[in-house]
Amino acid sequence: MTMIVVAASQNQHKIDEMEAITQKYGMTIVGRDEFGLPKIKISEDGDTFEANSLKKAREICMMCNQITIADDSGLVVDALDGAPGVYSSRFAGEEGNDQKNNEKLLELLKDVPMEKRTARFVSVITMIYPNGKKIVARGECEGHIMFQESGDNGFGYDPLFRPLGFEVSFGEIPAEEKNKISHRAKALAELQKQLELLHYVKGGI
């Protein structure tokens, strides 16, 4: 049985990544715009990925009275004490320009050697049910920040992030392969485990 889930995100890249991963489990992700919800901006003012993910999922669920899925994700860089973190999309300003964000990150790390450029992508996915039940799943992907951008795949910091075990950036890894190892893939895998454990579905998603 297909499960229709409304995505709180307006980021088509994220929706595409979630759909590419969840479709094999019978989950159809419908974007909030496609579902016909008002184009409101939800303030991401939480100080953790969990807080922002929950807020987005809860507000959209209240609007549509459907099962809702929300993702809050970002890049955590050890040499920058965890920055950009929850501010990843607006690291260089509220306009959320990927290129400017990447340029700022490279500038801040220009004197940091590779062994100290450790970082991880974090994704927290929250699924909210109209009856108030919720599931929270977190996924992380460890790696390093490269000295320059490489590759045209992906979005955001992907061209700068080299996952552990690879010699190339997320921007050079095919989407199909990235969707097996990414922070979002791990969060979605955890989501599936929790759905099965709590008997929200029968025989898998």
N, C-alpha and C positions, 0 to 999 in steps of 0.2 A: 504494500500500500504506500502510495506516495504521500510524503509529508510536505505541506506547503508552509514555508517559513518566510516571514517578511524581514528583510535585512534593514537594520537601522541606518546603515552606512549609505552615503551618497557617492562614495568613492567606487567607481565602476571597476577599478583594478582589484580592489578587495572583494567585491561581489563576484567577479570572475574567478578569483582564486578560490573562494569558498565554494562556489558552484562546481568548479573542476574537481574538487576533493569530495564534496558531499553527494554528488550525483550518483556515485557508485553505491551509496548507502540508501538510495531512494528518497533523498531530500532535495526538494526543488526550492531554490532560493529566489525569492521575488524581491527586487529592489523597491524601496519605499516610493520612488517616483513612479515606477511601473504599477504599483498597487494603488496609486492615486492619492497618496497622502499629501498634505500641505507641505510646501517647501520651507519649513521652518529650520532655523539653525539652533542646534542644541549646544549649549555652552559646556565645553569640556574643562570644567574647573576643578576636577578632582586632583589629588596629589599622588594617586596611584593609577596604574592601568586598570585595576579591578574596579575602582570607583567610577572611572569614566565609562567603562564598558557597561556597568550596571545601570548607570544613569541613562545612557542612550537607549538601552534595551527596554527599560521600564517606561520611559516617556513615549516611545513609539508604540509599545504594547497598549498603553492607555488610549492611544489615538485610534488604533485599528482593531483592537480586541481580537488579535490573532497571535499565534506563537511568533515571537520576535527573536531575532539573533543579532547581536551587536559585537563588534570587535574593536578593541582599543589596542593599538600596537605601537612600537617604537624601538629605537636603537639606544642601547645602554653601553657607554664607553667607559671602561675602567679608569683610564688616564684622565678623564674629565669628571671624575667622581659621580659617574652615572648619567651625566648629560649626554645627549639632549633629553632622554627619557620621555616623560609624558608631553614634553614640548617638541617632540621630534618633527611634527609637521609644520611647526611655526618657529623653528629654531632661529631662522634669520629674519623673522618678521611675521606678522599676522597673515600676510598674503599666501603663505604656504608654498613658496617657490622652491621646487626640488633642487634646481641648479644652485640657487643662492645658499640653500641649506648645506649642500655638499661642499661648496666653496668655503663656507665658514668652518665646517668640520675639518677640512684639510688644513686650513690656516691655523687652527688651534692645535693641530697635531703635527705641525711641520717639523718640529725638533724632537719628536718622539720616535724612538727606534721601533722596528717591527715587533720585536719581542714584547714590547710594552703597549702595543696597539690592540690589545685584547678587547673584545666587545661581544655583545650578543643582541640578537633581535628577540623581542618579547611580544607575544600575542596573548591577550586575555579575551576569551569569547564567553559571552553570557547569553543564555537562552532563557527567556521569560515566558511563562504560560499565563493566559488570561485569569486563571484561578489563583495566581500568586506564586506558584512554584517556580523555582529558578535553578539553573545549573551553571556553574562557573568552571571554566577549563583554561588552564594556562600552559603555554608551550614556549620553549626557548630554543634558539639555535646559536651555538657558540662559533666564534670566528675571530678574524682580525680586520682592521681597517687598512686598506691598501693606500699607497702613496698617490695614486691618481685613478680617475674613473676608467672603467674598462667594461665594454659591452653595452648593448642597446636593449636587452631584454629587461623585464621588470620595471620598477619605478622607485621613486624615493632614493634611499641610500643604497639600493641594490648594486649599482656599478662600483661602489667603494667597499662592499662587504665581501670578504672571502671566507666562506664557511670552512670549519675544520675538516681536514681530509681532502680538500680540493686545492687546486693550483690556480683556479680562476674565480672571478667574482660571481655573485648572484646574477649580475647583468649579462654574464656569458653562458649561464647554465640554462638549458631549454626548460620551458615552463613545466613540462611533464615531469622532469627530474626534480626541479625545485619543489614541486608540490608534494614530493615524497619526504623531503628533509627540512622544509621550512618551519619556522616558528608557528605559523598558522596551521600547517599540516599537523604538527604535534598537538596543538591545542584542539583541533577538530577530532583527532584520534582519541584524545582524552575525553572530549565531549561524548563521543560514541560510547566509550566504556561506561560513562556515568548514566547515559540513557538506558543502556542494557541493564546495568546494575539496579537501577531504580524501577525497572519494568515499565518504562514509559512506552516501550515498543516491544513487539514480539518477534523473536528470531532475527534480531539485528535491525538496523535502521532501514 
